[in-house]
Amino acid sequence: MKKLFFSRLLAGVLCLSPAILSAQSKSLSTLQQQFVDLRFGMFIHFNIPTFMNQDWPDPETPATAFNPTKLDCNQWASTAKAANMSYGCLTTKHHSGFCIWDTKTTDYNVMNSPLKRDVVKEYVTAFRAKGLKVMLYYSILDTHHKLRPHGITRQDIEMIKAQLTELLTNYGEITALIIDGWDAPWSRISYEDVPFDDIYHLVKTLQPNCLLMDLNAAKYPTDALFYTDIKSYEQGAGQHISKESNQLPALSCLPINQNWFWKTSFPTTPVKDPLKLVNDNLVQLNKAWCNFILNVAPNREGLIDENAVAALTQMGKLWKNAGPLPALPKGEAPITAQNFAKYQYSNSSWSDDMNIMDFANDDNFRTSWQSNAVVKNPWYEVDFDREKDFNMVTIVEDGDHIKQYRLEYNDGGVWKPLPGGVQQGKVRIHRFDRVRGGKVRILIDESNAAPAIAEFGVYNERK
């Protein structure tokens, strides 16, 4: 019955968004440029953890715990404006699964709390009234509804789609959707458990101009956009952008306090120094095509503490948005499709000791297959469990030693050529007309040292 309910909800809400669907679509490169040009925004972690003094509270915490007695989203927006921020981003649902909008998908939501008000609606109204853009945060990991690794069901995926459909249909234009708790070492929900490609295209169908960001920078190379429109860096988790070499549209996040959600110690604990936040973060990050989002956690009354308000006001006096950044370098489109090569049987020419072929398709960019140095023309191949359609191959090299190579696929026992050749750099992306085959291989014709491949990927992208 629940699956039927979610399907009907999804279909019903989809038909409510003609105004958004009819809006003129912009190119992804234009949207990425507009995103980095925003430069500075407010992350707002406000949800049931606010009332539990923990970022990850008991997933069975009752909805009645959420009780902000003086909630005022206008105060949030005024504070963001005083800091010369350009947008906000609110945690609509965090890892413990509580929805702070009027959702029809679950009873675990704000309308069953003492507040009984749609916080998302009040937030978007307040920020737009101040001329600020609106973004939303949403967690795939949901411990209350038991959306956890090794247990995701079709019904769970339908709930995710229904919730995202509500958020992207009922609250006007959303500049970006920031997704968390997906394909991370601590969440362990993969892009196959909840199909990334399906969610990505749902978002683009509902709002073509909405960027989708997955907070997954720790795992993937910094040279290409794997499963995100914008590369993200969480500084508190040790993720730092290279200000000298970055060529991608990026976002760096940091809380002004010591934690993401409000703690009882916040009002009496100094926040981060406004001058350092401006000089060491905001100014330097903007030089690297990186947008800076600073988290400010409202308290249990639903207001931003005075010390945080004062710091943001000071930041606004120290920094002004000077306008658009230089044009982003031209880059490859994001990779969004499932990697067919992952965990499939692989083979190769003679490997170097323990760095055998399995490490080149183990979904770990920190391990690699390496050829034995005496092999003059190494090769590496992936063998699927059956013939498959595909139209893209990626090669992520460990190092930069491969100078010339060929790609081939096996069609009914016959090896046929794919576009390959002389691309340089750590990440090499080959897109081509769709073919069908049971094996794919790389033949390395020239290298200046023993080549090593961290990940070899094969995909069937939607056109």
Solvent accessible surface area in square Angstrom, and as a share of the most:
residue,aa,sasa,rsa
1,M,192,0.86
2,K,129,0.55
3,K,102,0.43
4,L,79,0.39
5,F,87,0.36
6,F,8,0.03
7,S,46,0.30
8,R,162,0.59
9,L,27,0.13
10,L,27,0.14
11,A,64,0.50
12,G,33,0.32
13,V,10,0.06
14,L,58,0.29
15,C,96,0.57
16,L,116,0.58
17,S,4,0.02
18,P,88,0.55
19,A,81,0.63
20,I,31,0.16
21,L,74,0.37
22,S,89,0.58
23,A,49,0.38
24,Q,162,0.72
25,S,69,0.44
26,K,91,0.39
27,S,63,0.41
28,L,48,0.24
29,S,74,0.48
30,T,55,0.32
31,L,15,0.07
32,Q,18,0.08
33,Q,37,0.16
34,Q,77,0.34
35,F,1,0.00
36,V,0,0.00
37,D,28,0.14
38,L,26,0.13
39,R,27,0.10
40,F,0,0.00
41,G,0,0.00
42,M,0,0.00
43,F,3,0.01
44,I,0,0.00
45,H,9,0.04
46,F,0,0.00
47,N,0,0.00
48,I,0,0.00
49,P,0,0.00
50,T,0,0.00
51,F,28,0.12
52,M,67,0.30
53,N,63,0.32
54,Q,108,0.48
55,D,32,0.17
56,W,121,0.42
57,P,10,0.06
58,D,83,0.43
59,P,44,0.28
60,E,104,0.47
61,T,6,0.03
62,P,81,0.51
63,A,14,0.11
64,T,88,0.51
65,A,30,0.23
66,F,0,0.00
67,N,62,0.32
68,P,2,0.01
69,T,97,0.57
70,K,120,0.51
71,L,13,0.06
72,D,52,0.27
73,C,4,0.03
74,N,91,0.46
75,Q,46,0.20
76,W,0,0.00
77,A,0,0.00
78,S,49,0.32
79,T,6,0.03
80,A,0,0.00
81,K,98,0.41
82,A,46,0.35
83,A,0,0.00
84,N,44,0.22
85,M,7,0.03
86,S,20,0.13
87,Y,1,0.00
88,G,0,0.00
89,C,0,0.00
90,L,0,0.00
91,T,0,0.00
92,T,0,0.00
93,K,0,0.00
94,H,11,0.05
95,H,8,0.04
96,S,3,0.02
97,G,0,0.00
98,F,0,0.00
99,C,0,0.00
100,I,0,0.00
101,W,1,0.00
102,D,56,0.29
103,T,6,0.03
104,K,119,0.50
105,T,13,0.07
106,T,21,0.12
107,D,118,0.61
108,Y,15,0.06
109,N,7,0.03
110,V,0,0.00
111,M,62,0.28
112,N,71,0.36
113,S,3,0.02
114,P,66,0.42
115,L,21,0.10
116,K,124,0.52
117,R,98,0.36
118,D,21,0.11
119,V,0,0.00
120,V,0,0.00
121,K,123,0.52
122,E,51,0.23
123,Y,0,0.00
124,V,6,0.03
125,T,84,0.49
126,A,4,0.03
127,F,0,0.00
128,R,92,0.34
129,A,84,0.65
130,K,83,0.35
131,G,64,0.61
132,L,7,0.03
133,K,102,0.43
134,V,3,0.02
135,M,1,0.00
136,L,0,0.00
137,Y,2,0.01
138,Y,0,0.00
139,S,0,0.00
140,I,0,0.00
141,L,7,0.03
142,D,0,0.00
143,T,29,0.17
144,H,43,0.19
145,H,43,0.19
146,K,116,0.49
147,L,1,0.00
148,R,112,0.41
149,P,21,0.13
150,H,172,0.77
151,G,40,0.38
152,I,32,0.16
153,T,73,0.43
154,R,108,0.40
155,Q,68,0.30
156,D,20,0.10
157,I,11,0.05
158,E,20,0.09
159,M,11,0.05
160,I,0,0.00
161,K,27,0.12
162,A,0,0.00
163,Q,0,0.00
164,L,0,0.00
165,T,1,0.00
166,E,2,0.01
167,L,0,0.00
168,L,0,0.00
169,T,14,0.08
170,N,81,0.41
171,Y,16,0.06
172,G,31,0.30
173,E,112,0.50
174,I,0,0.00
175,T,25,0.15
176,A,0,0.00
177,L,0,0.00
178,I,1,0.00
179,I,0,0.00
180,D,18,0.09
181,G,1,0.01
182,W,1,0.00
183,D,14,0.07
184,A,13,0.10
185,P,106,0.67
186,W,115,0.40
187,S,0,0.00
188,R,141,0.51
189,I,0,0.00
190,S,30,0.19
191,Y,12,0.05
192,E,65,0.29
193,D,50,0.26
194,V,0,0.00
195,P,34,0.22
196,F,3,0.01
197,D,21,0.11
198,D,45,0.24
199,I,1,0.00
200,Y,21,0.08
201,H,51,0.23
202,L,22,0.11
203,V,0,0.00
204,K,37,0.16
205,T,74,0.43
206,L,0,0.00
207,Q,4,0.02
208,P,34,0.21
209,N,25,0.13
210,C,0,0.00
211,L,2,0.01
212,L,0,0.00
213,M,0,0.00
214,D,0,0.00
215,L,35,0.17
216,N,6,0.03
217,A,8,0.06
218,A,43,0.34
219,K,35,0.15
220,Y,15,0.06
221,P,10,0.06
222,T,75,0.44
223,D,76,0.39
224,A,6,0.05
225,L,7,0.04
226,F,3,0.01
227,Y,12,0.04
228,T,0,0.00
229,D,0,0.00
230,I,0,0.00
231,K,0,0.00
232,S,3,0.02
233,Y,9,0.03
234,E,53,0.24
235,Q,31,0.14
236,G,65,0.62
237,A,63,0.49
238,G,55,0.53
239,Q,36,0.16
240,H,123,0.55
241,I,12,0.06
242,S,50,0.32
243,K,84,0.36
244,E,157,0.70
245,S,76,0.49
246,N,14,0.07
247,Q,97,0.43
248,L,15,0.08
249,P,8,0.05
250,A,0,0.00
251,L,1,0.01
252,S,2,0.01
253,C,3,0.02
254,L,21,0.10
255,P,12,0.07
256,I,0,0.00
257,N,11,0.06
258,Q,131,0.58
259,N,54,0.28
260,W,46,0.16
261,F,0,0.00
262,W,22,0.08
263,K,22,0.09
264,T,77,0.45
265,S,60,0.39
266,F,7,0.03
267,P,63,0.39
268,T,126,0.73
269,T,51,0.30
270,P,112,0.71
271,V,27,0.15
272,K,55,0.23
273,D,66,0.34
274,P,23,0.15
275,L,90,0.45
276,K,121,0.51
277,L,3,0.02
278,V,4,0.03
279,N,70,0.36
280,D,72,0.37
281,N,20,0.10
282,L,0,0.00
283,V,48,0.27
284,Q,62,0.28
285,L,6,0.03
286,N,6,0.03
287,K,142,0.60
288,A,3,0.03
289,W,43,0.15
290,C,0,0.00
291,N,0,0.00
292,F,0,0.00
293,I,0,0.00
294,L,0,0.00
295,N,1,0.01
296,V,1,0.00
297,A,5,0.04
298,P,0,0.00
299,N,19,0.10
300,R,78,0.28
301,E,66,0.29
302,G,0,0.00
303,L,41,0.21
304,I,5,0.03
305,D,16,0.09
306,E,153,0.69
307,N,39,0.20
308,A,4,0.03
309,V,43,0.25
310,A,65,0.50
311,A,6,0.05
312,L,0,0.00
313,T,48,0.28
314,Q,73,0.32
315,M,0,0.00
316,G,5,0.05
317,K,141,0.60
318,L,73,0.36
319,W,21,0.07
320,K,127,0.54
321,N,56,0.29
322,A,95,0.74
323,G,22,0.21
324,P,111,0.70
325,L,16,0.08
326,P,97,0.61
327,A,84,0.65
328,L,28,0.14
329,P,43,0.27
330,K,205,0.87
331,G,55,0.53
332,E,93,0.42
333,A,55,0.42
334,P,10,0.06
335,I,0,0.00
336,T,12,0.07
337,A,4,0.03
338,Q,91,0.40
339,N,22,0.11
340,F,39,0.16
341,A,0,0.00
342,K,29,0.12
343,Y,151,0.58
344,Q,47,0.21
345,Y,152,0.58
346,S,6,0.04
347,N,54,0.27
348,S,12,0.08
349,S,16,0.10
350,W,160,0.56
351,S,11,0.07
352,D,41,0.21
353,D,120,0.62
354,M,163,0.73
355,N,53,0.27
356,I,71,0.36
357,M,40,0.18
358,D,76,0.40
359,F,69,0.29
360,A,0,0.00
361,N,3,0.02
362,D,38,0.19
363,D,30,0.16
364,N,59,0.30
365,F,35,0.15
366,R,184,0.67
367,T,41,0.24
368,S,15,0.09
369,W,0,0.00
370,Q,51,0.23
371,S,1,0.00
372,N,22,0.11
373,A,86,0.66
374,V,102,0.58
375,V,36,0.20
376,K,182,0.77
377,N,92,0.47
378,P,2,0.01
379,W,77,0.27
380,Y,0,0.00
381,E,19,0.09
382,V,0,0.00
383,D,41,0.21
384,F,11,0.05
385,D,103,0.53
386,R,155,0.57
387,E,67,0.30
388,K,27,0.11
389,D,51,0.26
390,F,0,0.00
391,N,2,0.01
392,M,0,0.00
393,V,0,0.00
394,T,2,0.01
395,I,0,0.00
396,V,2,0.01
397,E,0,0.00
398,D,71,0.37
399,G,38,0.36
400,D,68,0.35
401,H,61,0.27
402,I,1,0.00
403,K,58,0.25
404,Q,79,0.35
405,Y,1,0.00
406,R,120,0.44
407,L,1,0.01
408,E,23,0.11
409,Y,22,0.08
410,N,19,0.10
411,D,48,0.25
412,G,67,0.64
413,G,62,0.60
414,V,87,0.50
415,W,70,0.25
416,K,74,0.31
417,P,113,0.71
418,L,15,0.08
419,P,74,0.47
420,G,32,0.31
421,G,19,0.18
422,V,102,0.58
423,Q,69,0.31
424,Q,97,0.43
425,G,28,0.27
426,K,86,0.36
427,V,22,0.13
428,R,1,0.00
429,I,12,0.06
430,H,7,0.03
431,R,79,0.29
432,F,21,0.09
433,D,123,0.63
434,R,104,0.38
435,V,32,0.19
436,R,121,0.44
437,G,0,0.00
438,G,13,0.13
439,K,64,0.27
440,V,0,0.00
441,R,52,0.19
442,I,0,0.00
443,L,26,0.13
444,I,1,0.01
445,D,50,0.26
446,E,94,0.42
447,S,40,0.26
448,N,101,0.52
449,A,46,0.36
450,A,24,0.19
451,P,4,0.02
452,A,5,0.04
453,I,0,0.00
454,A,1,0.01
455,E,8,0.03
456,F,0,0.00
457,G,2,0.02
458,V,0,0.00
459,Y,6,0.02
460,N,46,0.24
461,E,24,0.11
462,R,119,0.44
463,K,179,0.76
